[in-house]
């Protein structure tokens, strides 16, 4: 009984694995089909070669990787691993006498609704009281901040009004007008 169980499982495993024929190193599989005829004519035969998709074809002329030794690398003398950039910001506003103005430049709050401009107060880059209608400042923009918001706080007779605008910067400079 034990030997018949062992033989049964051995035959089952051999058939389940495809007969144990081993792998072929040939990149193409061959399929033959024959059609028989009812008269004495020779049956016609069609042989189709199917290319294997496991080996992608490469063009050796265009896809050669370029290898460069580390001693051949050319690095700019000013490169210092500093990913921050200086951003010159001009804030223009028309001031009303008797009012005080306070401005902030912060990262944009990306958790706010798409149609809402909101500042992330935990990532403010600059805050100051404005004393002139035109204020020029320089802020250091870290690499992880991609969008900025400028806020203008107008304080008049104990009341305040806040205006927010996205700060669009290009080539190290930005201007915002309130």
Secondary structure, DSSP 8 states (H G I E B T S, - for coil): -HHHHHHHHHHHHHHHTTSS------SEEEEEEEE--SSSS--EEEEEEEE-SSS----TTT-------GGG----TT--S---EEEEEEEE----TT-EEEEEEEEE-TTS-TT---EEEEEEEEEEEE-SSEEEEEEEE-TT---EEEEEEEEETTEEEEEEEEE-EETTEEEEE-
